[in-house]
Amino acid sequence: MNSPLAPFHLAFPVHDLAAARAFYGALLGCPEGRSNDQWVDFDLYGHQIVAHLDKQLDLSRRVHHNPVDGQGVPVPHFGVVLPWDAWHALAERLQAAGTEFVIEPYVRFRGAIGEQATMFFHDPSGNALEFKAFKDPSKLFAK
């Protein structure tokens, strides 16, 4: 499907709205939108993500990992494809903040179609996130 990008919407559970605000708002720099005592909207690079409070959330829930490029990629996960320089700036900010990575920031498929920088980490409620950037953004879906 080749169409202009439209913002996506994703709702996901969190165990603590204050922790979600600190992580998505302060650390990732996502502006906060509407909220109430049960949920908070965030602007994730132009996309609407909504942290919904689930006080019964099982923080030990099992996350599946698939082997990709010699790494254990957590599934499910979500994130954004950023411009190359923005990805590097975010990686540096997360490293400086002492973020614990599931997969440390690195470049995969170096020199091949689909060369990309990627990193995986969890939010305070255990939701897995991936942020990536393509050296050549036109190769996002190239085979």
C-alpha positions, 0 to 999 in steps of 0.5 A: 500500500503506497499512500501518504503517512497518516498518524497511527493510534495505539492504546496500551496498558501501564501500571502507573500513570506518573511513571508513564508521564516520566518515561514518555513525557520527560525521557522520550520528550512526547508532548502530553495531550488529553488525560484523566485519572485513567489514561494519558494521550502522548504525541509520539512523533506525530502519532497518538499513543494512549497509556491506559491505567491497569492497576492489575497489570502483571509486570512479570508477564512473559514477552516472546523473543524472536531471533533476528540478526543474532538478537532476541527481539521482544514481541510484541513491541512498538515504536517509530522510524526516525530520521537518522540524526534524530535516532542517534540523538535519542540513543545518546539521550537514552544512554545518558539517562542510564536506560536499560536496553533489551538490545543496545543501539546498533546498526544492522544489515550494514551495507545491505538493502535495509541498513538500519539503526535500531534499539529496543527497551522497555517502558516502566510497565514492561511494554517493549519499544523499538526505535529505528532509522534507515540509512536510506529511508526509501528502502523502508520496505525494500526486499 
